[in-house]
Amino acid sequence: MSAALGATLRRLSLLSLSVLTLASKSQFTKKPVQFTDSPVSSFAAPSRLFCSAKCQRQEATACGGFVYGGDGMCHLYNGRNVCEGPATPPDEGQPTSERWIRSVCPGTIGSRCSCPPGFTRCAGRCYRRIALKKVLYAEAESQCAALGAHLAVPRSEAENQCAINLAVGDDVWLGVTDEVTEGTWMGKDTCGRVSPPAAWWMFGEPNNWGDTNNADCIYIRFSAEWADWDCPTLSFPLCQLWLCHREDCA
């Protein structure tokens, strides 16, 4: 065997060992999630473990999960396009093979129910109210994005109660707007339409009334009720992590 061939085989052996080591520490679990955009990368992979290792090497927001099926193709998905929890929609043309999502919340150590520092676990999700000062809607979105999060999108009674509790009697912005189509409320969690029960709204809301009569953004008022209001108005951001949903964690 030539020295060059021997060196190549050693490199391949080390690469295989590295992949298997990463795979043995895999931080993914199989879940009925919906990836709401096209994969950021698709390639042939010899095994699910290889696919898992490729995703795990990236930041969580860059690869939040993957699909690997019998066709031997690995599809990696952006962590900001993962829909899980009460909002998970039905499949629409996606590969029907296995779906895997990160099972360890980025930035945490220890319990699988832990949230990153500054975030609070409630109804299975990780939330954070930024209480420095009230800001315009666009700034609230930017502050959440800087934390790897989006403005909170309650989609169940439990999640709505979490938002109310974390508002601590003040106004907080939610990640729900009808800025595209009037009267059609869409979530900033990429999970599609939000249909809040009438009981969540303040009496007379939504009414599209504000300083510009174009109230496209939703906030929870100090009265613990929803209302629509002008986006260039001041409220505190209430952030929700893109990943880290754990339905069995309070």
C-alpha positions in Angstrom: 0.0 0.0 0.0 1.4 3.4 -1.0 2.0 6.1 1.7 -0.5 8.4 0.0 -3.3 5.7 -0.1 -2.6 4.9 3.5 -2.9 8.5 4.6 -6.2 8.8 2.7 -7.6 5.8 4.4 -6.6 7.1 7.8 -8.3 10.4 7.1 -11.5 8.6 6.0 -11.3 6.5 9.2 -11.0 9.6 11.4 -13.9 11.3 9.5 -16.1 8.2 10.1 -15.1 8.1 13.7 -15.9 11.8 14.1 -19.3 11.4 12.5 -20.2 8.4 14.7 -19.0 10.2 17.8 -21.2 13.1 17.1 -24.1 10.8 16.3 -23.7 9.0 19.6 -24.3 12.3 21.3 -27.2 13.1 19.1 -29.6 15.7 20.4 -32.6 14.9 18.3 -35.9 13.2 18.9 -38.5 12.0 16.5 -41.6 14.2 16.6 -44.6 15.0 14.4 -43.4 18.5 13.6 -43.9 20.5 10.4 -41.1 22.2 8.6 -42.7 25.2 7.1 -40.2 26.1 4.3 -38.0 24.3 1.8 -34.9 22.5 3.2 -31.8 24.6 3.4 -29.8 21.6 2.3 -30.6 18.2 0.8 -28.0 15.4 0.1 -27.6 11.6 0.0 -26.6 10.2 3.3 -25.6 6.7 4.3 -27.6 6.7 7.5 -29.8 8.7 9.8 -26.9 9.0 12.2 -24.8 10.7 9.5 -27.7 13.1 8.7 -28.1 13.8 12.5 -24.4 14.6 12.8 -24.4 17.0 9.8 -27.3 19.0 11.4 -25.8 18.9 14.9 -22.6 20.5 13.7 -24.6 23.7 12.9 -26.2 26.3 15.1 -29.7 25.4 16.2 -31.3 28.3 14.3 -29.4 27.2 11.2 -30.5 23.5 11.5 -33.4 22.9 13.9 -34.2 19.5 12.5 -34.0 17.1 9.6 -35.9 14.5 7.6 -34.3 11.2 6.7 -36.2 8.4 5.0 -35.9 5.2 3.0 -34.7 7.0 -0.1 -31.4 7.7 1.6 -31.9 11.5 1.3 -31.2 13.8 4.2 -33.1 17.2 4.3 -31.9 19.8 6.8 -34.3 22.5 7.9 -33.8 26.0 9.3 -34.6 26.3 13.1 -36.8 29.3 12.3 -39.1 27.2 10.2 -40.1 24.5 12.7 -43.8 24.3 13.7 -44.5 22.2 16.7 -47.0 22.1 19.6 -50.7 23.1 19.4 -50.1 24.8 16.0 -48.7 21.9 14.1 -50.6 21.8 10.8 -51.3 18.7 8.6 -48.6 17.6 6.2 -48.8 19.2 2.8 -46.5 17.6 0.3 -43.5 17.1 2.5 -41.5 13.9 2.6 -43.5 11.4 4.7 -40.3 9.8 6.0 -39.0 10.3 9.5 -38.7 13.8 11.0 -36.3 14.7 13.8 -36.2 17.8 15.9 -33.6 19.0 18.4 -34.3 17.6 21.8 -31.9 19.7 23.8 -32.7 23.4 24.1 -29.7 25.5 22.8 -27.8 27.2 25.6 -29.0 24.9 28.4 -27.3 22.3 30.6 -28.9 19.5 32.5 -32.7 19.0 32.5 -34.4 18.6 29.1 -37.0 21.0 30.5 -34.5 23.8 31.1 -34.7 27.1 29.2 -31.7 29.3 28.4 -30.8 32.0 31.0 -33.4 34.7 31.2 -36.2 32.6 29.7 -39.1 30.9 31.7 -40.7 27.6 30.9 -44.5 27.7 30.7 -47.0 25.4 29.0 -44.1 23.6 27.3 -42.4 26.7 25.8 -39.6 29.1 26.7 -40.7 32.8 27.1 -39.0 36.0 28.1 -40.5 39.4 28.7 -38.0 42.2 27.9 -38.8 44.7 30.6 -36.2 47.4 29.9 -38.6 49.8 28.2 -41.7 49.8 25.9 -40.8 49.8 22.2 -42.4 50.0 18.8 -43.5 46.7 17.2 -40.6 46.5 14.8 -38.1 47.1 17.6 -39.8 44.4 19.7 -39.4 41.9 16.8 -35.7 42.8 16.5 -35.1 42.4 20.2 -36.6 38.9 20.2 -34.8 37.9 17.1 -31.5 38.9 18.8 -32.3 36.2 21.4 -33.1 33.5 18.8 -36.8 34.1 19.4 -39.9 35.6 17.9 -42.8 37.5 19.6 -45.0 35.1 21.5 -47.9 33.5 19.6 -50.4 31.9 22.0 -52.3 29.1 20.3 -53.9 27.4 23.3 -55.6 28.4 26.5 -52.5 27.4 28.5 -50.2 29.4 26.2 -52.5 32.4 26.4 -52.5 32.2 30.2 -48.7 32.1 30.2 -48.6 35.3 28.1 -51.0 37.0 30.6 -49.0 35.9 33.6 -45.7 37.0 32.1 -47.2 40.4 31.1 -47.5 41.0 34.9 -50.3 43.5 34.4 -48.7 45.6 31.7 -49.0 45.8 27.9 -47.0 43.3 25.8 -46.7 42.8 22.1 -47.6 39.4 20.6 -46.4 37.9 17.3 -49.8 38.1 15.7 -50.7 40.6 12.9 -53.1 41.1 10.0 -50.7 43.3 8.1 -51.0 41.2 4.9 -54.8 40.6 4.8 -57.1 42.7 7.0 -58.9 40.5 9.5 -56.7 37.4 8.8 -54.4 37.0 11.8 -51.1 35.3 11.1 -48.5 34.2 13.6 -44.8 35.2 13.5 -44.0 31.5 14.4 -44.4 30.5 10.7 -47.2 28.2 11.7 -49.9 30.1 9.8 -53.2 31.5 10.8 -54.1 32.3 14.4 -57.8 32.0 15.4 -58.1 33.4 18.9 -61.4 32.6 20.7 -63.8 35.6 21.3 -63.1 35.3 25.1 -59.5 36.4 24.6 -60.4 39.7 23.1 -61.3 42.9 25.0 -65.0 43.9 24.4 -65.3 45.6 21.0 -62.0 44.2 19.7 -60.6 43.7 17.1 -61.8 47.0 15.6 -58.9 48.2 13.5 -58.9 51.5 15.4 -55.9 53.5 16.3 -54.0 56.7 15.6 -53.9 55.7 11.9 -57.0 53.6 11.8 -54.8 50.7 10.6 -54.3 48.6 13.7 -52.4 45.6 12.3 -50.6 44.4 15.5 -51.9 42.6 18.6 -50.9 43.2 22.2 -52.2 42.0 25.5 -53.5 44.9 27.5 -53.0 45.5 31.2 -56.6 44.1 31.5 -55.2 40.7 30.4 -57.2 40.9 27.1 -56.2 41.0 23.4 -56.6 44.2 21.4 -55.4 45.3 18.0 -53.4 48.6 17.8 -51.1 50.6 15.6 -47.7 48.9 15.1 -45.8 52.1 15.8 -47.1 52.2 19.4 -45.1 51.3 22.6 -45.4 48.0 24.4 -43.0 45.5 26.0 -41.7 42.6 23.9 -42.8 39.1 25.0 -40.5 36.7 23.3 -40.9 32.9 22.6 -38.0 30.7 21.5 -38.2 29.2 18.0 -37.2 25.8 19.3 -37.4 24.1 22.8 -41.1 23.1 22.8 -41.6 20.3 25.4 -45.2 19.3 25.8 -44.4 17.4 29.0 -42.6 20.3 30.7 -44.7 22.9 32.6 
